[in-house]
Every structure is written in C-alpha cells, then in structure tokens.
C-alpha cells in the first residue's frame, strides 16, 4: 500500500488530498516501516490546504468534513518516534501561518485540538522539537484577535480560568536559548495587544503576576552578569571581553524594550507591577547603593554599570511613576540605600549592591534588617564658591551623608573620566525625559527659566527668577513631595528633613557649578568634555548678564589655558595639519552641540578609551603620540571656544575664524624652485638652484646621490631629494619627498657631515578609521617614524642644509600662527564673530533651546 503513494499524480488537486487523507486514516501504528510515509503525508497535506485556502475553498471544506486535525492528534498519540511530532508541529504551524480565511482559522482553533497540542507532553530534551513547539505557539499567537482568543481559553462565570497558550509559553520565558526567549516574548505581546478584558484580568491575577516579577529578577541577573564582565575588563584591559559586553548590552536593552512594549499594551496594573519590581528588585537594592564615591584610582565597576543601567531604564521604560520615583530617590542620602541593600522592606528581600573588583561586601550592611527605614538627613550648608571644590569637601561630609544627587555631581567634579561620562549620561537622560522634579534646572519657553536650579531663591545680581516663576517652583516642590510620600508609603523609605528640597541654604546652582568646574579639569578626555558641553549648552541662558560672572571667568581661564597649550603645538610635530584638524573638529563639535541628543550613547561608558596612548604602545617621542595629543588638545580647545560663544547667546559660525592664506615671499625657496601649492610629487621637475648635494642609502650597500632641498609653501612644507638633470642644469626631478614639519634635524655628534632627520607620516594615522577598531583601539602594535641620515661633502654643506630646514620650518610655523591669531585671541574672536552675526542677521534663524 505504501509504495502506491509514490506513483505519479497531480499533486495540487482535491483527489490527491482525498487520497492522502484516506491513507492517513488507515494508519493504525507508526513504525519504522511507514514512518516516512506518514511524515510525507503530513507535509503534503499542509501544502494542499495552504494552496486550497488561496485558490479553491473546497480543499478546506473537505479538510473540515473529514476532521483531519483530529487525525493529526490520533497519529501523534500513536507515534513513539521523535520525527512524527516534529513534522506534525511544523505542519500545523505552516497551515496556521498561511491560512488567510477567518473561517479556516476559527475551525483550526475550535474543538480543543490546538489546546491539546499545546498541553501535550512533548520530550523537550530534544532541542529541535522545542524549537518547533515554540514556533507553533508563536504561529497561533499571530492569529489572535478579539474573536479567536475566546476559542483558546476556558471560562467559568464569564471569567477566564484556563489559558494554555499563555501558561505554556511563559514556562520557557527564561530558557537558556535566546531564540526561545525571544519567541516567548512575541507570544506574550500578541496576547497582551489583543486587549480582551477577561484575559487581562486572568493575566494580572495570582499566580500569573509572578511572571512580571520573575522577568525583572531575570533582568537583574543579566545586569549582575554585565557588571562581572565590566569588572573583568577593568582588571584586564586587553582581555578581549568587549564582544561579550556588547552582546550583554544588546540583550539588556532588548529586555527593557520588551518591558516598554508590555506596558504599551495598556493592561491595567501591569505598569504598576513592573514599576514595583524594577524598584524593589533592582533600583533600590542594587543600582542606587552602587553609586558610592570612590577615589579615581580605585575605579569600581559597580558605579559604571549602575550609571549605565539607570540611563537605560529612564530612557527606554517610559513609565512616569517609575521615572519620577527614581528622580525623587536621588534626593535621598546615600546611606538610605546602603541599608536598604541589605534588608527586607515591605516583603521584598534585597540583594547587596554591585561589588567592585577590589571591594568585599559590607558585613554590617548585609546583616541589617528593617521593616521600615527612617533616615535623618542633616541640613546642607550654603556655600558661595562651589566652582572648584566638590560637594563632598565643601560640607566635610562622608559619602553616606550626601544625597545621591550630590554624589552624581561629585563624580562630575572629582571622578575619573568614566565616572564623569556616566554621571553626565544620567543628567542628560533626565533632561531628555523632561524631569519635572527639579534634579536639573528647568527648561521653559522663557529664557530666564533655562537656569532654574534644583531649589532655593537667588538674590542680588544673581537673581534669575521673578515672582511669576514662584508657581513653577511651588509646582515642582509639590510634585516632589508627592513622590517622596509615595516612596514612604509603598516602599517604606522616608527621611525627616523636608528642608532638603526647599531650603534656600541648599546651593542654588549646583548643576551649573559642577559642569563649569568640569571644564577646569585637565585629566578628562575631550570626548567626555563634549558631552559636558552639550549638557551645559542646554542649560545656558541667552545673554552674558544672566550667566554667573564667576562661571564665565572660570570658563575663560580654561579657554586661555587650552589656547596656550594649542599654541605650543604650532612648534610641534604637526603644525602643517593643525588648521585642518581644527576646522574638522569645529564642524564635528558644532554638529554635536546643536544635536538633540548627547554626542555619546550611555553604553559608551562601558567601553572607556584612554585619553592618550600608553607608553607601552607608543615609542617615546613618536609623532603618533604627538598626533594624538594634537587631536585631543584641538577637541578641548574647540568645545571651550564654542561654549564662549554660547554664553553670549550667539549662533555658532559654520567655520572657525581663521585668516586666509598669505602671499609667498618673492624670493622664497618655493618661488625659486618653481613649486606650486600642490607640492613636490615624484617626477616633478624643479629648479635646484638652492639645493645642497648629498648622499643617502635606502638599502644596505646602495648609496645614492641627490640634491637636498627644504621648501615651505604657506602651512605646508617638504623635504625633497631630487636627481639633477645633466642636460638641463640647474633643474632636477623629484624622486622622494617627505613632510618638513616634525623632522627634528640634528647634526651627528661624531660625524659633523651627517644630518639626521625624523620622517613622520604625511597624514595623522589617528584620523584613519581603517587603523582602529570600533572602540578606538589601535589595531597594530605601534607606528614607528622613519629616519633619514644624509651625508654631505663637507661640514659647511651640512650646516647649510640644517639652517635651510630650520628656516623653512620657522616660515611654516609663523604662517600657521598668523592664520590662527583671531581664533586664539578670545576677545578678537568674539568681536569678529559678533560682526559676522550682524552681517548675516537677516539670513540667520535665531538659535533656540532644545
């Protein structure tokens, strides 16, 4: 009988479907003999039903008449081989996915056949079978709507009492295989977005609500795993764990987006369940206690991970109560959550916070148990000068007495580069989430409200708020008190000093103070300063009169120090590229400052890049290290310069203010040699009237004779080796050319006819993306500069060549300095910028605050 199945016949006909069904009903046992037939029959029936649904309704009518789904279930019961359940799940999944007729879907979901398959005891030790089963559940969920979902639930007195699809799916919500977890999330989201009230009540009833707290517990474990990876990376910088961190970050952010999708379904109480779980299982016991102040040389991975996770939660999980509760919690002293992390509060057992590479858990805090925590907070003392001292040293308080908000600002003023970047990311995230509780100065339409501080009232010339803004202050204070009371009621945390958020003794401009002091620091990378510049730009007023004079003075001092450091680079290795680098960085910085988002994503805090390359990687005195320094100094100078313009409320010019190129002197070597601005290319014919004969060996034992010439044209310069043309003296042909800048000429101490030259690359290697990986680390071990040793016929010729090089380098550097003068002189630069603004005011759109 089985061999007749293979005879030739027209496959896509009703007769063929009838034949397959008849043969399938005759199967009474599934063995090795007929197993292949059964598998092929199941596969073919799926094809025919899918074809018939789109071309001939009689196919599915026959399918229903013969109750073929019931035959599928009967075959499954008969089978002992794993291959039959595999094919059966695939067959049903294909049919459900491809059926377009609602009538067909209704039939498939009726008669309890789907629920039987969903609850069937498959052997899930087989990974392939589990994969097919999860795909089967996902296929069913994809067809759910208000009509079909009722066919898959059991009800009693109009209340859902059983929903196998949902219950069986969430059994695999925390499976070790990521693809399985992703499919389960798809199933649950398809269920949530149906919006059936009875199903929603079932989902939010015990014990099914445990799924949401288990989700957060699973997410918490992922966060702890990420912290371990970051900790390991900090211990072993070259451990190659970057890819593992990237994978962990992707999964964490996927989980948060899943939370957001679940909440967007609008199921009553789900948002509250997720909010409570995130706060009680993650934020209060883990993240906030990890924000402890440490010395910059004792970097703790828990701080880095916590700052990143706080940013992600605030940015992705858009629950107003969650965001505002976290913001309100930042007004609590650090000590509160240190105790919380070791206790049991309102039924939740808390884990200890993230531990660092070198830190052991605190035994005392681990033993602390409390049903209700009440913390007394000392009043802050006012200070008129917070610009260079951290909040910690100002008030002589330990980190446990600082509020978490002050801890964040302390990281900005005293933390290392990674801590600063993490704190800036949190502050920027609060700004973007429209913080309403006063953590940051409030941004309103009126200019004076841009600098509204956390609390307090100003006086004298620093008065920023008129009486019309008192209602805004009262609104902030009222809403903050509401959330503080909510934290006390729901989570058992309170503090007794409400003056913390209302007293005028609290420093009025702590955020601005911290940001300004950041730009007075010399141990912070330029990229981090750009993030600080972006945030400061959002909070600056439009005129200098509204900006604190001490703030402005400090920024000007930092700017002048940066300009002085940049001037030194005019006589450094790369003066010929300095103007190009400044122009490029100006455009990048302008784009970053005027963007709606900070320059760096929060996750960049997990991949810290060194400010400059280490001595192990870069040889001492290398032009590569000098190039890195030049780029870093240029970035710092540009952001400080642009902040000066922002403080005056002026729009940024498209290009930095730099003088145009000057004319070449009439008797310059460039003029007499006949070179143009394109420079000496190999094969170019030049006049060698000023050249000095020399010898050089590029290969051992092969010495060559050249004419040597040093030439500068504006801000460019070259060392040229040319071969004289015997029939066209004094002309010659360029054979080799190298950059003049950075050549560092030196006459040999023992051989006065020898001249040593350093030959650096013609372009900055650090600006070439091909030489660096995704996170800015050098792919190769190191770049090594070249060396030339030129031999001249006598000592006088050697000195002549040396003097020629020094003279041309001076011409080049003087031209660079001349062109940069308006940019390096702050007063001149701002005046010229003001004139340019007036000239273009009719065509310029006024800058507005983001």
Helices and strands as residue ranges (DSSP letters): G 2-6, H 14-25, H 35-55, H 57-65, H 68-78, H 82-98, H 102-109, H 113-119, H 127-141, G 149-152, E 154-156, E 159-162, H 164-170, H 178-192, H 197-203, H 210-235, H 242-264, H 270-278, I 279-287, G 288-290, H 301-316, H 320-329, H 334-340, E 344-345, E 348-349, H 363-367, E 373-375, H 391-395, H 404-414, H 417-432, G 447-451, G 460-462, G 467-469, H 470-491, E 493-495, G 498-501, H 510-518, H 526-539, G 544-546, H 549-569, H 575-593, G 602-606, H 623-647, H 669-673, E 685-687, E 692-699, E 702-713, E 716-724, E 731-739, E 746-747, E 754-759, G 765-767, G 769-771, E 786-791, H 795-824, H 826-839, G 841-843
